[in-house]
Amino acid sequence: MLGRLDIKYSPYLYIAPFFVVFGIFGLWPLIYTLRMSLYDWDLGSTVETAKFVGFDNFTMFLGDSDFWNSVVNTIAMFLMSTIPQLILALILANALNKRLRGRTLLRMGVLIPNITSVAAVSIVFTQLYNRDFGLINWVLGFVGVEPIDWTARSWSSWVAISSMVDWRWTGYNALIFLAAMQSIPRDIYESASIDGASGWRQFWTMTVPMLRPTIIFVTIISTIGGLQLYGEPLLFTGGGNPLLGGSDRQSQTVTMFLMEQFYMKFELGRAATVAWLLFILIMIFSIINFLFTRSLRSADGKAKQRKGVTR
């Protein structure tokens, strides 16, 4: 009897610490933030003195052009950084999966950008994208492109910040893909080589389909991180008030807009509202990514079934 109970209930006991910690430090702050978003709650307010306004904060921000500007900036930088990042990470992981000399050192090396301080990376990239003395404008000058003020306009800020994000996170994602590639049996590739399949054909028709669960995971994690972008645009923009993302808010993300409500306007209720709007935005994009990658997986499975029937 005791043995049966141990087998049945011991797994719940083992995972209980995670859920206890999550409930204290994750779920409770989430619920409390939702409560704050329903109040006109400034820095000096308490639960008793804050004024209940219902969904007025949500309505106000949904009609705020500055909020939607931050949403557009966030989505643009997310797309411009995540898509190239995942493609490059796949290609890099495939290269690191080969038999190379010093491959352990190379695998460790691709993680160096990720462990580098965001401040240090931002300083370097700010110099690279400097309008007058930057390396990027110097190289573009050889093909006749006039110097670009990368911080002055939205599209140029998106490009610069996205390249910074790609440099930091491509190697990290490549190691995740590499770990998944290590679990693929080698005899599959040997059979494909005997049949005359080239390395690139093996990669696109064998490796990538087998990595779909990992690709889904990395895509969702990158979506969560990309839509919470904060440090890179804040430090790249600089200036007197970096939370605004420039004089025209050309690189302000939703997270920077949230911090503007908190640190500049001291409106805790409005900051909580922006946090929940960001949470909803992340959920929407995560669901879209999940459905898209799952549809690709099901389409691949149907194609394999049709091939099996024709054979």
PATI-125691 format. One record per residue (C-alpha): residue number from 1; residue in three letters; x, y, z. Coordinates in nm, 4 decimals, decimal comma, padded with zeros to 6 digits. Each point is the difference from the previous one (the first is absolute). Layout:
<rec k="NUM" r="ALA" px="X" py="Y" pz="Z"/>
...
***
This chain:
<rec k="1" r="MET" px="00,0000" py="00,0000" pz="00,0000"/>
<rec k="2" r="LEU" px="00,2732" py="00,2468" pz="00,0967"/>
<rec k="3" r="GLY" px="00,2015" py="-00,0973" pz="-00,3054"/>
<rec k="4" r="ARG" px="-00,2976" py="00,0672" pz="-00,2276"/>
<rec k="5" r="LEU" px="-00,0543" py="00,3431" pz="00,1589"/>
<rec k="6" r="ASP" px="00,3691" py="00,0773" pz="-00,0345"/>
<rec k="7" r="ILE" px="-00,0038" py="-00,0775" pz="-00,3720"/>
<rec k="8" r="LYS" px="-00,3205" py="00,1960" pz="-00,0558"/>
<rec k="9" r="TYR" px="00,0623" py="00,3146" pz="00,2043"/>
<rec k="10" r="SER" px="00,3786" py="00,0339" pz="00,0310"/>
<rec k="11" r="PRO" px="00,0360" py="00,1709" pz="-00,3451"/>
<rec k="12" r="TYR" px="-00,2315" py="00,2787" pz="00,1215"/>
<rec k="13" r="LEU" px="00,2164" py="00,0398" pz="00,3085"/>
<rec k="14" r="TYR" px="00,3140" py="00,0312" pz="-00,2129"/>
<rec k="15" r="ILE" px="-00,1429" py="00,2753" pz="-00,2215"/>
<rec k="16" r="ALA" px="-00,1750" py="00,1831" pz="00,2848"/>
<rec k="17" r="PRO" px="00,2978" py="00,2291" pz="00,0861"/>
<rec k="18" r="PHE" px="-00,0092" py="00,1533" pz="-00,3478"/>
<rec k="19" r="PHE" px="-00,3701" py="00,0783" pz="00,0192"/>
<rec k="20" r="VAL" px="00,0330" py="00,1390" pz="00,3528"/>
<rec k="21" r="VAL" px="00,2810" py="00,2341" pz="-00,1076"/>
<rec k="22" r="PHE" px="-00,1887" py="00,0924" pz="-00,3187"/>
<rec k="23" r="GLY" px="-00,3134" py="00,0755" pz="00,1978"/>
<rec k="24" r="ILE" px="00,1862" py="00,2314" pz="00,2386"/>
<rec k="25" r="PHE" px="00,2266" py="00,1808" pz="-00,2454"/>
<rec k="26" r="GLY" px="-00,1942" py="-00,0395" pz="-00,3257"/>
<rec k="27" r="LEU" px="-00,3726" py="-00,0563" pz="00,0296"/>
<rec k="28" r="TRP" px="-00,0639" py="00,2277" pz="00,2997"/>
<rec k="29" r="PRO" px="00,1791" py="00,3049" pz="-00,1539"/>
<rec k="30" r="LEU" px="-00,1917" py="-00,0648" pz="-00,3229"/>
<rec k="31" r="ILE" px="-00,3348" py="00,0084" pz="00,1810"/>
<rec k="32" r="TYR" px="00,1016" py="00,3013" pz="00,2081"/>
<rec k="33" r="THR" px="00,1107" py="00,1874" pz="-00,3143"/>
<rec k="34" r="LEU" px="-00,3391" py="-00,0694" pz="-00,1584"/>
<rec k="35" r="ARG" px="-00,1654" py="00,1474" pz="00,3070"/>
<rec k="36" r="MET" px="00,2191" py="00,3114" pz="-00,0162"/>
<rec k="37" r="SER" px="-00,0876" py="00,0510" pz="-00,3677"/>
<rec k="38" r="LEU" px="-00,3632" py="00,0552" pz="00,1005"/>
<rec k="39" r="TYR" px="00,0883" py="00,2972" pz="00,2244"/>
<rec k="40" r="ASP" px="00,1257" py="00,3547" pz="-00,0377"/>
<rec k="41" r="TRP" px="00,3004" py="-00,0913" pz="00,2098"/>
<rec k="42" r="ASP" px="00,2898" py="00,2435" pz="00,0236"/>
<rec k="43" r="LEU" px="00,3208" py="-00,0265" pz="00,1995"/>
<rec k="44" r="GLY" px="-00,1494" py="00,1339" pz="00,3212"/>
<rec k="45" r="SER" px="-00,3220" py="-00,2044" pz="-00,0092"/>
<rec k="46" r="THR" px="-00,0949" py="-00,2977" pz="00,2126"/>
<rec k="47" r="VAL" px="-00,2700" py="-00,2607" pz="-00,0410"/>
<rec k="48" r="GLU" px="-00,2376" py="00,2188" pz="00,1975"/>
<rec k="49" r="THR" px="00,0769" py="00,3333" pz="-00,1734"/>
<rec k="50" r="ALA" px="00,0309" py="-00,1178" pz="-00,3615"/>
<rec k="51" r="LYS" px="-00,3048" py="00,0755" pz="-00,2136"/>
<rec k="52" r="PHE" px="-00,1682" py="-00,2885" pz="-00,1816"/>
<rec k="53" r="VAL" px="-00,0347" py="00,0803" pz="-00,3734"/>
<rec k="54" r="GLY" px="-00,0772" py="-00,3424" pz="-00,1467"/>
<rec k="55" r="PHE" px="00,1283" py="-00,0425" pz="-00,3542"/>
<rec k="56" r="ASP" px="00,0490" py="00,3733" pz="-00,0585"/>
<rec k="57" r="ASN" px="00,3785" py="-00,0427" pz="-00,0033"/>
<rec k="58" r="PHE" px="-00,0251" py="-00,2641" pz="-00,2723"/>
<rec k="59" r="THR" px="-00,2369" py="00,2181" pz="-00,2046"/>
<rec k="60" r="MET" px="00,2318" py="00,2984" pz="00,0341"/>
<rec k="61" r="PHE" px="00,3085" py="-00,1851" pz="-00,1240"/>
<rec k="62" r="LEU" px="-00,1855" py="-00,1691" pz="-00,2858"/>
<rec k="63" r="GLY" px="-00,0719" py="00,3504" pz="-00,1279"/>
<rec k="64" r="ASP" px="00,3501" py="00,1342" pz="00,0724"/>
<rec k="65" r="SER" px="00,2138" py="00,0565" pz="-00,3114"/>
<rec k="66" r="ASP" px="00,3218" py="-00,0174" pz="00,2055"/>
<rec k="67" r="PHE" px="-00,0937" py="-00,3459" pz="00,1250"/>
<rec k="68" r="TRP" px="-00,0730" py="-00,1267" pz="-00,3506"/>
<rec k="69" r="ASN" px="00,3253" py="00,1535" pz="-00,1223"/>
<rec k="70" r="SER" px="00,1847" py="-00,2066" pz="00,2606"/>
<rec k="71" r="VAL" px="-00,1921" py="-00,3101" pz="-00,1126"/>
<rec k="72" r="VAL" px="00,1007" py="00,0568" pz="-00,3634"/>
<rec k="73" r="ASN" px="00,3638" py="00,0537" pz="00,0995"/>
<rec k="74" r="THR" px="-00,0012" py="-00,3141" pz="00,2137"/>
<rec k="75" r="ILE" px="-00,1559" py="-00,2222" pz="-00,2662"/>
<rec k="76" r="ALA" px="00,2280" py="00,1379" pz="-00,2731"/>
<rec k="77" r="MET" px="00,3170" py="-00,0618" pz="00,2018"/>
<rec k="78" r="PHE" px="-00,1302" py="-00,3397" pz="00,1093"/>
<rec k="79" r="LEU" px="-00,0591" py="-00,1121" pz="-00,3597"/>
<rec k="80" r="MET" px="00,3233" py="00,1514" pz="-00,1339"/>
<rec k="81" r="SER" px="00,2059" py="-00,1707" pz="00,2699"/>
<rec k="82" r="THR" px="-00,1747" py="-00,3327" pz="00,0600"/>
<rec k="83" r="ILE" px="-00,0427" py="-00,1279" pz="-00,3566"/>
<rec k="84" r="PRO" px="00,3660" py="00,0470" pz="-00,1095"/>
<rec k="85" r="GLN" px="00,1153" py="-00,1110" pz="00,3442"/>
<rec k="86" r="LEU" px="-00,1725" py="-00,3397" pz="-00,0165"/>
<rec k="87" r="ILE" px="00,1124" py="-00,0639" pz="-00,3583"/>
<rec k="88" r="LEU" px="00,3612" py="00,0867" pz="00,0813"/>
<rec k="89" r="ALA" px="-00,0165" py="-00,2065" pz="00,3203"/>
<rec k="90" r="LEU" px="-00,1157" py="-00,3061" pz="-00,1962"/>
<rec k="91" r="ILE" px="00,2785" py="00,0380" pz="-00,2560"/>
<rec k="92" r="LEU" px="00,2605" py="00,0624" pz="00,2708"/>
<rec k="93" r="ALA" px="-00,1156" py="-00,3013" pz="00,2020"/>
<rec k="94" r="ASN" px="00,0213" py="-00,2198" pz="-00,3096"/>
<rec k="95" r="ALA" px="00,3574" py="00,1174" pz="-00,0594"/>
<rec k="96" r="LEU" px="00,0968" py="-00,0634" pz="00,3638"/>
<rec k="97" r="ASN" px="-00,1512" py="-00,3480" pz="-00,0238"/>
<rec k="98" r="LYS" px="00,2667" py="-00,1000" pz="-00,2534"/>
<rec k="99" r="ARG" px="00,3322" py="-00,1575" pz="00,0880"/>
<rec k="100" r="LEU" px="00,2184" py="00,3084" pz="00,0339"/>
<rec k="101" r="ARG" px="00,3336" py="00,0603" pz="00,1630"/>
<rec k="102" r="GLY" px="-00,0428" py="00,1760" pz="00,3308"/>
<rec k="103" r="ARG" px="-00,3785" py="-00,0273" pz="-00,0212"/>
<rec k="104" r="THR" px="-00,0341" py="00,0123" pz="00,3804"/>
<rec k="105" r="LEU" px="00,1778" py="00,3357" pz="00,0006"/>
<rec k="106" r="LEU" px="-00,2187" py="00,1211" pz="-00,2867"/>
<rec k="107" r="ARG" px="-00,3164" py="-00,1090" pz="00,1798"/>
<rec k="108" r="MET" px="00,1080" py="00,1890" pz="00,3091"/>
<rec k="109" r="GLY" px="00,0935" py="00,3019" pz="-00,2094"/>
<rec k="110" r="VAL" px="-00,3463" py="00,0515" pz="-00,1479"/>
<rec k="111" r="LEU" px="-00,1350" py="00,0527" pz="00,3520"/>
<rec k="112" r="ILE" px="00,2380" py="00,2870" pz="00,0807"/>
<rec k="113" r="PRO" px="-00,2303" py="00,2715" pz="-00,1452"/>
<rec k="114" r="ASN" px="-00,2822" py="-00,1192" pz="00,2256"/>
<rec k="115" r="ILE" px="00,2020" py="00,0278" pz="00,3202"/>
<rec k="116" r="THR" px="00,1366" py="00,3435" pz="-00,0946"/>
<rec k="117" r="SER" px="-00,1531" py="00,2927" pz="00,1883"/>
<rec k="118" r="VAL" px="-00,2853" py="00,1739" pz="-00,1805"/>
<rec k="119" r="ALA" px="00,1606" py="00,3340" pz="00,0862"/>
<rec k="120" r="ALA" px="00,3306" py="-00,1010" pz="-00,1590"/>
<rec k="121" r="VAL" px="-00,1734" py="-00,1301" pz="-00,3124"/>
<rec k="122" r="SER" px="-00,2042" py="00,3194" pz="-00,0283"/>
<rec k="123" r="ILE" px="00,3105" py="00,2186" pz="00,0257"/>
<rec k="124" r="VAL" px="00,1722" py="-00,1937" pz="-00,2782"/>
<rec k="125" r="PHE" px="-00,3031" py="00,0013" pz="-00,2292"/>
<rec k="126" r="THR" px="-00,0634" py="00,3689" pz="00,0677"/>
<rec k="127" r="GLN" px="00,3496" py="00,0689" pz="-00,1298"/>
<rec k="128" r="LEU" px="-00,0470" py="-00,2300" pz="-00,2974"/>
<rec k="129" r="TYR" px="-00,3187" py="00,1853" pz="-00,0976"/>
<rec k="130" r="ASN" px="00,1357" py="00,3474" pz="00,0741"/>
<rec k="131" r="ARG" px="-00,1120" py="00,2444" pz="-00,2690"/>
<rec k="132" r="ASP" px="00,3343" py="00,1746" pz="-00,0519"/>
<rec k="133" r="PHE" px="00,2689" py="-00,2511" pz="00,0995"/>
<rec k="134" r="GLY" px="-00,1775" py="-00,3366" pz="00,0055"/>
<rec k="135" r="LEU" px="00,1338" py="-00,3057" pz="-00,1815"/>
<rec k="136" r="ILE" px="-00,3399" py="-00,0783" pz="-00,1555"/>
<rec k="137" r="ASN" px="-00,0288" py="00,3383" pz="-00,1721"/>
<rec k="138" r="TRP" px="00,3650" py="-00,0228" pz="-00,1067"/>
<rec k="139" r="VAL" px="-00,0659" py="-00,3318" pz="-00,1741"/>
<rec k="140" r="LEU" px="-00,3235" py="00,1282" pz="-00,1577"/>
<rec k="141" r="GLY" px="00,1942" py="00,2977" pz="-00,1329"/>
<rec k="142" r="PHE" px="00,1920" py="-00,2327" pz="-00,2336"/>
<rec k="143" r="VAL" px="-00,3221" py="-00,0779" pz="-00,1876"/>
<rec k="144" r="GLY" px="-00,1122" py="00,3604" pz="-00,0155"/>
<rec k="145" r="VAL" px="-00,2416" py="00,0048" pz="00,2953"/>
<rec k="146" r="GLU" px="-00,0146" py="00,3282" pz="00,1895"/>
<rec k="147" r="PRO" px="00,0657" py="-00,0121" pz="00,3784"/>
<rec k="148" r="ILE" px="-00,3090" py="-00,1148" pz="00,1890"/>
<rec k="149" r="ASP" px="-00,1008" py="00,1384" pz="00,3379"/>
<rec k="150" r="TRP" px="-00,1009" py="-00,3373" pz="00,1407"/>
<rec k="151" r="THR" px="-00,1672" py="00,1392" pz="00,3132"/>
<rec k="152" r="ALA" px="-00,2029" py="00,2705" pz="-00,1766"/>
<rec k="153" r="ARG" px="-00,2641" py="-00,2099" pz="-00,1771"/>
<rec k="154" r="SER" px="-00,2088" py="-00,3017" pz="00,0849"/>
<rec k="155" r="TRP" px="00,1126" py="-00,2373" pz="-00,2756"/>
<rec k="156" r="SER" px="00,3700" py="00,0699" pz="00,0559"/>
<rec k="157" r="SER" px="-00,0372" py="-00,0480" pz="00,3768"/>
<rec k="158" r="TRP" px="-00,1816" py="-00,3282" pz="-00,0639"/>
<rec k="159" r="VAL" px="00,2846" py="-00,1255" pz="-00,2190"/>
<rec k="160" r="ALA" px="00,2726" py="00,0987" pz="00,2452"/>
<rec k="161" r="ILE" px="-00,1719" py="-00,1391" pz="00,3094"/>
<rec k="162" r="SER" px="-00,1046" py="-00,3203" pz="-00,1786"/>
<rec k="163" r="SER" px="00,3593" py="-00,0663" pz="-00,1054"/>
<rec k="164" r="MET" px="00,1064" py="00,0451" pz="00,3623"/>
<rec k="165" r="VAL" px="-00,2603" py="-00,2527" pz="00,1161"/>
<rec k="166" r="ASP" px="00,1020" py="-00,2463" pz="-00,2720"/>
<rec k="167" r="TRP" px="00,3661" py="00,0253" pz="00,0973"/>
<rec k="168" r="ARG" px="-00,0802" py="-00,0757" pz="00,3638"/>
<rec k="169" r="TRP" px="-00,2509" py="-00,2851" pz="-00,0374"/>
<rec k="170" r="THR" px="00,0826" py="-00,1901" pz="-00,3210"/>
<rec k="171" r="GLY" px="00,2711" py="-00,2084" pz="00,1662"/>
<rec k="172" r="TYR" px="-00,2219" py="-00,0804" pz="00,2983"/>
<rec k="173" r="ASN" px="-00,2788" py="-00,1315" pz="-00,2237"/>
<rec k="174" r="ALA" px="00,2554" py="-00,1836" pz="-00,2126"/>
<rec k="175" r="LEU" px="00,1100" py="-00,2015" pz="00,3047"/>
<rec k="176" r="ILE" px="-00,3620" py="-00,0972" pz="00,0697"/>
<rec k="177" r="PHE" px="-00,0381" py="-00,1195" pz="-00,3593"/>
<rec k="178" r="LEU" px="00,3364" py="-00,1767" pz="00,0240"/>
<rec k="179" r="ALA" px="-00,1106" py="-00,1904" pz="00,3107"/>
<rec k="180" r="ALA" px="-00,3090" py="-00,1184" pz="-00,1893"/>
<rec k="181" r="MET" px="00,2090" py="-00,0986" pz="-00,3034"/>
<rec k="182" r="GLN" px="00,2209" py="-00,2174" pz="00,2213"/>
<rec k="183" r="SER" px="-00,3006" py="-00,2242" pz="00,0719"/>
<rec k="184" r="ILE" px="-00,0583" py="-00,0794" pz="-00,3705"/>
<rec k="185" r="PRO" px="00,1440" py="-00,3462" pz="-00,0837"/>
<rec k="186" r="ARG" px="00,3069" py="00,0157" pz="-00,2231"/>
<rec k="187" r="ASP" px="-00,1000" py="-00,3060" pz="-00,2018"/>
<rec k="188" r="ILE" px="-00,2821" py="00,2038" pz="-00,1570"/>
<rec k="189" r="TYR" px="00,2530" py="00,2390" pz="-00,1516"/>
<rec k="190" r="GLU" px="00,2232" py="-00,2886" pz="-00,1070"/>
<rec k="191" r="SER" px="-00,2895" py="-00,1613" pz="-00,1851"/>
<rec k="192" r="ALA" px="-00,0848" py="00,3322" pz="-00,1656"/>
<rec k="193" r="SER" px="00,3632" py="00,0451" pz="-00,1082"/>
<rec k="194" r="ILE" px="00,0026" py="-00,3457" pz="-00,1542"/>
<rec k="195" r="ASP" px="-00,3160" py="00,0950" pz="-00,1929"/>
<rec k="196" r="GLY" px="00,1830" py="00,3056" pz="-00,1359"/>
<rec k="197" r="ALA" px="-00,1633" py="00,2759" pz="00,2070"/>
<rec k="198" r="SER" px="00,2183" py="00,3078" pz="00,0334"/>
<rec k="199" r="GLY" px="00,0725" py="00,1682" pz="00,3322"/>
<rec k="200" r="TRP" px="-00,2463" py="00,2852" pz="-00,0621"/>
<rec k="201" r="ARG" px="-00,2714" py="-00,2438" pz="-00,1101"/>
<rec k="202" r="GLN" px="00,0496" py="-00,2027" pz="00,3159"/>
<rec k="203" r="PHE" px="-00,0205" py="00,3186" pz="00,2036"/>
<rec k="204" r="TRP" px="-00,3259" py="00,1330" pz="-00,1472"/>
<rec k="205" r="THR" px="-00,1831" py="-00,3316" pz="-00,0525"/>
<rec k="206" r="MET" px="00,1206" py="-00,1952" pz="00,3042"/>
<rec k="207" r="THR" px="00,1510" py="00,2193" pz="00,2707"/>
<rec k="208" r="VAL" px="-00,2482" py="00,2883" pz="-00,0058"/>
<rec k="209" r="PRO" px="-00,3146" py="-00,2225" pz="00,0081"/>
<rec k="210" r="MET" px="00,1439" py="-00,1965" pz="00,2927"/>
<rec k="211" r="LEU" px="00,0710" py="00,3248" pz="00,1858"/>
<rec k="212" r="ARG" px="-00,3558" py="00,1322" pz="-00,0239"/>
<rec k="213" r="PRO" px="-00,0794" py="-00,0464" pz="00,3736"/>
<rec k="214" r="THR" px="00,3208" py="00,1854" pz="00,0859"/>
<rec k="215" r="ILE" px="-00,0743" py="00,2686" pz="-00,2591"/>
<rec k="216" r="ILE" px="-00,3434" py="00,0519" pz="00,1583"/>
<rec k="217" r="PHE" px="00,1593" py="00,0335" pz="00,3437"/>
<rec k="218" r="VAL" px="00,2710" py="00,2439" pz="-00,1160"/>
<rec k="219" r="THR" px="-00,2520" py="00,2042" pz="-00,1998"/>
<rec k="220" r="ILE" px="-00,2301" py="00,0442" pz="00,2994"/>
<rec k="221" r="ILE" px="00,2910" py="00,0863" pz="00,2332"/>
<rec k="222" r="SER" px="00,1349" py="00,2485" pz="-00,2558"/>
<rec k="223" r="THR" px="-00,3475" py="00,1508" pz="-00,0328"/>
<rec k="224" r="ILE" px="-00,0234" py="00,0556" pz="00,3752"/>
<rec k="225" r="GLY" px="00,3473" py="00,1541" pz="00,0134"/>
<rec k="226" r="GLY" px="-00,0373" py="00,2044" pz="-00,3182"/>
<rec k="227" r="LEU" px="-00,3245" py="00,1639" pz="00,1077"/>
<rec k="228" r="GLN" px="00,1544" py="00,0915" pz="00,3371"/>
<rec k="229" r="LEU" px="00,2937" py="00,1797" pz="-00,1627"/>
<rec k="230" r="TYR" px="00,1325" py="00,2677" pz="00,2330"/>
<rec k="231" r="GLY" px="00,3732" py="00,0231" pz="00,0680"/>
<rec k="232" r="GLU" px="00,1275" py="00,0237" pz="-00,3572"/>
<rec k="233" r="PRO" px="-00,2280" py="00,2819" pz="-00,1247"/>
<rec k="234" r="LEU" px="00,0314" py="00,1874" pz="00,3305"/>
<rec k="235" r="LEU" px="00,3814" py="00,0094" pz="-00,0112"/>
<rec k="236" r="PHE" px="00,0213" py="00,0449" pz="-00,3764"/>
<rec k="237" r="THR" px="-00,2268" py="00,3052" pz="00,0024"/>
<rec k="238" r="GLY" px="00,1708" py="00,1728" pz="00,2940"/>
<rec k="239" r="GLY" px="-00,0616" py="00,3730" pz="00,0246"/>
<rec k="240" r="GLY" px="-00,1542" py="00,2004" pz="00,2804"/>
<rec k="241" r="ASN" px="-00,2977" py="-00,2323" pz="00,0444"/>
<rec k="242" r="PRO" px="00,0669" py="-00,3399" pz="-00,1567"/>
<rec k="243" r="LEU" px="-00,3355" py="-00,1424" pz="00,1176"/>
<rec k="244" r="LEU" px="-00,1701" py="00,2033" pz="-00,2751"/>
<rec k="245" r="GLY" px="00,2036" py="-00,1755" pz="-00,2696"/>
<rec k="246" r="GLY" px="00,1111" py="00,3218" pz="-00,1679"/>
<rec k="247" r="SER" px="-00,1531" py="00,3403" pz="-00,0605"/>
<rec k="248" r="ASP" px="-00,2784" py="-00,1513" pz="-00,2163"/>
<rec k="249" r="ARG" px="-00,0267" py="-00,3280" pz="00,1929"/>
<rec k="250" r="GLN" px="00,1494" py="-00,1688" pz="-00,3055"/>
<rec k="251" r="SER" px="00,1407" py="-00,2968" pz="00,1934"/>
<rec k="252" r="GLN" px="-00,2205" py="-00,0151" pz="00,3103"/>
<rec k="253" r="THR" px="-00,1192" py="-00,3519" pz="00,0764"/>
<rec k="254" r="VAL" px="-00,3012" py="-00,1015" pz="00,2070"/>
<rec k="255" r="THR" px="00,2247" py="-00,0817" pz="00,2967"/>
<rec k="256" r="MET" px="00,1585" py="00,3463" pz="-00,0212"/>
<rec k="257" r="PHE" px="-00,3487" py="00,1514" pz="-00,0203"/>
<rec k="258" r="LEU" px="-00,0914" py="-00,1958" pz="00,3143"/>
<rec k="259" r="MET" px="00,3048" py="00,1320" pz="00,1838"/>
<rec k="260" r="GLU" px="-00,0886" py="00,3519" pz="-00,1148"/>
<rec k="261" r="GLN" px="-00,3337" py="-00,0307" pz="00,1801"/>
<rec k="262" r="PHE" px="00,1745" py="-00,1224" pz="00,3136"/>
<rec k="263" r="TYR" px="00,3245" py="00,1978" pz="00,0270"/>
<rec k="264" r="MET" px="-00,1002" py="00,3255" pz="-00,1711"/>
<rec k="265" r="LYS" px="-00,3700" py="00,0342" pz="00,0788"/>
<rec k="266" r="PHE" px="-00,0120" py="-00,2111" pz="00,3189"/>
<rec k="267" r="GLU" px="-00,3295" py="-00,1576" pz="-00,1136"/>
<rec k="268" r="LEU" px="00,0085" py="-00,3530" pz="00,1398"/>
<rec k="269" r="GLY" px="-00,3499" py="-00,0866" pz="-00,1200"/>
<rec k="270" r="ARG" px="00,0779" py="00,1050" pz="-00,3562"/>
<rec k="271" r="ALA" px="00,3336" py="-00,1827" pz="00,0064"/>
<rec k="272" r="ALA" px="-00,1829" py="-00,3155" pz="00,1122"/>
<rec k="273" r="THR" px="-00,2464" py="00,0488" pz="-00,2862"/>
<rec k="274" r="VAL" px="00,2818" py="00,0184" pz="-00,2555"/>
<rec k="275" r="ALA" px="00,1528" py="-00,3121" pz="00,1540"/>
<rec k="276" r="TRP" px="-00,3241" py="-00,1889" pz="-00,0552"/>
<rec k="277" r="LEU" px="-00,0354" py="00,1318" pz="-00,3549"/>
<rec k="278" r="LEU" px="00,3532" py="-00,1237" pz="-00,0667"/>
<rec k="279" r="PHE" px="-00,0915" py="-00,3363" pz="00,1522"/>
<rec k="280" r="ILE" px="-00,2996" py="-00,0262" pz="-00,2361"/>
<rec k="281" r="LEU" px="00,2189" py="00,0977" pz="-00,2972"/>
<rec k="282" r="ILE" px="00,2539" py="-00,2703" pz="00,0871"/>
<rec k="283" r="MET" px="-00,2764" py="-00,2594" pz="00,0360"/>
<rec k="284" r="ILE" px="-00,1463" py="00,0912" pz="-00,3408"/>
<rec k="285" r="PHE" px="00,3343" py="-00,0305" pz="-00,1798"/>
<rec k="286" r="SER" px="00,0933" py="-00,3185" pz="00,1868"/>
<rec k="287" r="ILE" px="-00,3283" py="-00,1635" pz="-00,1021"/>
<rec k="288" r="ILE" px="00,0453" py="00,1139" pz="-00,3618"/>
<rec k="289" r="ASN" px="00,3539" py="-00,1414" pz="-00,0082"/>
<rec k="290" r="PHE" px="-00,1129" py="-00,3255" pz="00,1571"/>
<rec k="291" r="LEU" px="-00,2877" py="-00,0459" pz="-00,2448"/>
<rec k="292" r="PHE" px="00,2215" py="00,0884" pz="-00,2972"/>
<rec k="293" r="THR" px="00,2791" py="-00,2411" pz="00,0936"/>
<rec k="294" r="ARG" px="-00,2506" py="-00,2722" pz="00,0871"/>
<rec k="295" r="SER" px="-00,1713" py="00,0405" pz="-00,3381"/>
<rec k="296" r="LEU" px="00,3373" py="-00,0436" pz="-00,1712"/>
<rec k="297" r="ARG" px="00,0575" py="-00,3155" pz="00,2027"/>
<rec k="298" r="SER" px="-00,3414" py="-00,1467" pz="-00,0857"/>
<rec k="299" r="ALA" px="00,0473" py="00,0890" pz="-00,3678"/>
<rec k="300" r="ASP" px="00,3333" py="-00,1821" pz="00,0032"/>
<rec k="301" r="GLY" px="-00,1621" py="-00,3051" pz="00,1615"/>
<rec k="302" r="LYS" px="-00,2757" py="-00,0084" pz="-00,2635"/>
<rec k="303" r="ALA" px="00,2595" py="00,0252" pz="-00,2754"/>
<rec k="304" r="LYS" px="00,1866" py="-00,2990" pz="00,1442"/>
<rec k="305" r="GLN" px="-00,3251" py="-00,1979" pz="00,0183"/>
<rec k="306" r="ARG" px="-00,0739" py="00,0734" pz="-00,3656"/>
<rec k="307" r="LYS" px="00,3486" py="-00,1144" pz="-00,0948"/>
<rec k="308" r="GLY" px="-00,0524" py="-00,3206" pz="00,1937"/>
<rec k="309" r="VAL" px="-00,3308" py="-00,0662" pz="-00,1781"/>
<rec k="310" r="THR" px="00,1494" py="00,0585" pz="-00,3462"/>
<rec k="311" r="ARG" px="00,2804" py="-00,2402" pz="00,0757"/>
***
